[in-house]
Amino acid sequence: NLYEEFISKNTLNTPFHTVEWMNLTAETFGFRPIYLIDTDSNGKVRGALPLFSVETLLNNMIVSLPLRDKGGALYSRPGVEEGLLDYAIDYAKKNNSSYINIKTDNPEEAELLEKKSFVKKNEWVVSYLQLEDNFDETKKNFPDKRLNWSINKA
């Protein structure tokens, strides 16, 4: 599959861009996947924007990617992401979507989204834990004694 080959070679990819994740999300939550793929005249993939149509009681929205903190377009050259985003906007309008939600940590894409009047929201909390070679050393990174007790109990 050209999509899978493209994303596997793209340095911005995440596990959430994969077909397997898209299928799992669709099957589990009933969200409809929408694959936007840009190709050149030879059929070579230049960019992809994985989206889902998410219907709720109140509205219909287009999301890349639901229930995840990262998503957004993958592309091989500048300019491709703008074409994909423009198509996504047109698609959302034609399908009466209430809004589009693009989650990205790519500064170029974030700048493009701002130029297109998207509102930036920092809703996800990202936490990191330094893992040591053995678990006892890692536990020292937890200052809260109650947490250490819970870990030992488990």
N, C-alpha and C positions, 0 to 999 in steps of 0.2 A: 504494500500500500504506500503510495507516494506521501501521504500525510504523515504516516508513522516514520517513514525514512527521514523526512524533513525535520520533524521535531526531535528525533533521536540525535541529530547532528547539530541542533541549535543550542548555543551556550546559555540561552535564557530559559530553556525548557524546565518544567517542573513535572513531577509525577502526575499532576492534575491536568496536564495537557494531553495525556495519553488517551488512546481510544478505550483502553480498559477502564480508566477512571470515568470517562464520559459515559460508558455503558453502565457501570455500576451506579452512578448518580441517577441516570435515567430510570433504571430498573427499581432502585430503592425509593426514590422520591417522586417519580413520575414526571420529572422535568424533561422537556423535549430538547435534545441537543441540536444545535445549529452549527455546522462546520463552514466557516468562511475561509476559502482558500484562494490565494492569488497565484496564478501561474503565468509564465512567459509564453511566447509564441510557440515554443517547442514542448510545452506541457510540463516544464520543470517548475516545481513549487518554489515561490519566492517569499511567501508569507502565509500565515494562518492565524485566525482569531477564533478560538473555541468559545461558543456562547451557549446559553440555555434559555429557552422560553420558560419562565416560571409564572404559573398562574396561581393567584391566591383568591380569597373571597372578595378582596377589595380591588385588586388590579392585576394587570398582566405586565411583567417586566422582562427585560433582556439582561442577563447577567453573565459575566465572565469572571470568575467561575463561582457558582453558588457554594456556600458553606466552606469556602476556602479563603485564605488571606492573600493569595497570589493568583494571578491569571494574566490576562492581557494577550497582546499579539506577539507572535514570533515572526521574525522577518530576516531576510538575508541582505537587504540593502535599504538605506533610508528612503522614505517616501512610500514604501509599500504599506506601512501601518496606517498611513492617512487614508489610503484608498479602502482598506479593510474597515476602518472606523466609519468612513462616509457611507459605505454600503450598510453597515450595521445600523446607522442612524436612519437611513431610508427604509430599511427592513422594519425597524421598530415603528416608524410612522405608519407604514402601510398595514401593519398588523395591530394597530391601535394599542401599542404598549404604553404604559404610563411613564416608564423611564428606562434608562440604560445604566447599568452599574458595571464599570470596568475596574478591576482590582489589579494594580501593577506596582512593582517596585523599580521599574525601568524609568530613569529620569527623563529620557527622551520622550517616551510615551506619555509620562505624566505632564510634561510641558505641552505636548500636542493636545491632550485632553483639556488642559486649561485654556488653550487657544480656541477650542471648540465650545467653550462655555460650560464645561463640566465643572461641578463643584467638588472640591477636594475635601474628603473627610478621612480622618485618621481614626478608624473604628477598631482596628485589631491591635491587641496587645501581643507583642512578640517577646518571649522570654528565652533566655539561654542559660544553660547550666554547664559549667566546666566539668567534664568527666575525667576522673583519674583512672589509673590502671587497676586499682582495686576499689571495691565498693565502700570500705570503711573510710578511705581518703575522700571519696566523693561526698559521703555523708557530712563531713566536716564543713562543707559549703552551705549547709542548712543551719542558720543560727537559731531557729525556733526549736526548742527541745521537744515540743509536742509533735512536731513533724518527724523528728528522729524516733520518737516513741512509736508513732503510727507505722513508720517504715519497718522498725524492728518487729512490731506485732504482726505485720503482714508476712 
